[in-house]
Amino acid sequence: MKVKNLISDMSALFKRWFHLRNVIIVSEHKVKHIPMSASIQLGGVMLVLVALSLLSYSAGSFMAARTALRQQGQALRSVASARVENEFATNYKSGSPDAPVSTVALSGLDNSVLVARIAELENKVVELKTANDVIVHRVQDKTAGRIDELENIIKQTGLNPEDLKKELSENKPEKAKRAHTAEDAATGGPYIEPSTLNMPPQTEEMFSTLDQYSVLKKLVSTLPLSYPIKNADEQSLFGRRIDPFNGHLAFHSGLDLAGPSDSLIYSTAAGTVISAGRNGAYGNCIDIDHGHGIVTRYGHLSQINVQEGQKVALGDVIGVQGSTGRATGPHLHYEVRYNDMPMNPKKFLETGEYALEE
């Protein structure tokens, strides 16, 4: 029974992380959707893990070979120095202190085994460097392609990937800032020779590319790309419209979605509730901060199920559809704001529907 439950849990975990996804490729005049099965996604993950393992092994072997080569060189110089000193002492005792010490050449030393070992290590270093370069290039190619895909996803929402990355780097957690301040006041740790930390430029570039991929993946995972209400009809789109109360031309800062009576409202991404209560024309309203300057707003609610400061996850129930505030009937007024400027929520929902299928 335990084995059966374990297999069931592993199967559920696999389906949760590796399910059918669509990768969206945007060209100048069309959008192409490429389905990615669970097996392809798993294969990609395994390929990256294998590449990183090979890279770690190659780097370790390279450093070991270089250290051994340095030690052999030191031993060779030590033997040569000892021979020179012995030759000089012999000449001095024989009454010929002016005998030319330079006549003692390395070629005259009995070091054929040592020289052969050095040559073997040099060849090993060349082989390791070649293998390392191949791995680095493969990882860079795969990662660069994925970076382009993630940047296209972000661009489809109307956001600028570079602005988001800058926002992420400038807004470090307060805990990290305190740690940096403490580091200025007290330092320590073992001494590590700088040369042991040096990496080839290609390897450093690869790690930089992997860091960039990690940042973009984190950014995409925090974007509000899911629907806040199920089985809803679009009542009023983002942009200019005729105001339903006075008939004048006005700007609509969100998307109106009307679902069945008492429809539940869901958080469209993980975040922190920064406002939950009455908010003028919005009626009962909730604002959720998703980081990087992105906030979602849910207005006209009949019921609020969260409170200010509460952490919410993607898909958490936060309220119930209503018609409070300046509304002509039950619906949800949904907004996505970036640095307090309203953006078109429709772009976020379309991106999530066709690119992520979360």
Buried (B, 14 or more C-beta within 10 A) or exposed (E): EEEEEEEEEEEEEEEEEBEEBBBBEBEEEEEEEEEBEBEBBEEBEEEBEEBBEBBEBBBEBBBEBBEBBEEBEEEBEEBBEEBBEEBBEEBEEEEEEEBEEEEBEEEEBEBEEBBEBBEEBEEBBEBBBEBBBEBBEBBBEBBEEBBEBBBBBBBBBBBBBEBBBEBBEEEEEEEEEEEEEEEEEEEEEEEEEEEEEEBBEBBEEBEEBBEBBEBBEBBBBBBBBBBBBEEBEEBBBBEEEEEBEEEEEEEBBBBBBBBEEEBBBBBBBBBBBEBBEEBEEBBBBBBBBBBBBBBBBBBBBBBBBBEEEBEBEBEBEBBBBBBBBBBEEBBBBBBBBBEEEBBBBBBBBBBBBBBBBB
